[in-house]
């Protein structure tokens, strides 16, 4: 007869090291440092230990769509009074406030400030100018786009998106 699994709370507390500050999860951790523990189900599912700690302390499950965040900013901490509930937006703002993420105005790099840009602003303006000078009936032909794409070392689709201002919208021309 198969052995019955112990309740998750009985398996949880022996793996918690209580200090005067954070209570540290000593069991399995993900690369980002968050603790995990098997849920006890047959499929081998696991749960985040900080979420489990919040649920044990509050006697209810985390409401759907909400996150359990850390006041202490320590992913392995499971101390209930270091944990709080928040939305995805709260989580993002918390990361920015604690210096773990840059605000969108910094991360949304456009043009040549985007490290992956293959073209310069001058290239984009030249592509738009060349495209605009094509007779309307030739603009839609893939051959015209391919010629421009070859000239600048990009794809015809990229040339089309530049010409239609789907990308590089910040440039006037």
Secondary structure, DSSP 8 states (H G I E B T S, - for coil): -------HHHHHHTTEEE-SS-EEE-S-B-TTS-BEEE-SSTT--EEEHHHHHHHHHHTS---TT-EEEESS--TTB--GGGEEEE-HHHHHHHHHHTTSS--HHHH---GGGSTT--S-HHHHHHHHHHHHHS-HHHHTSHHHHHHHHHHHTS-HHHHHHHHTTSSSTTS--
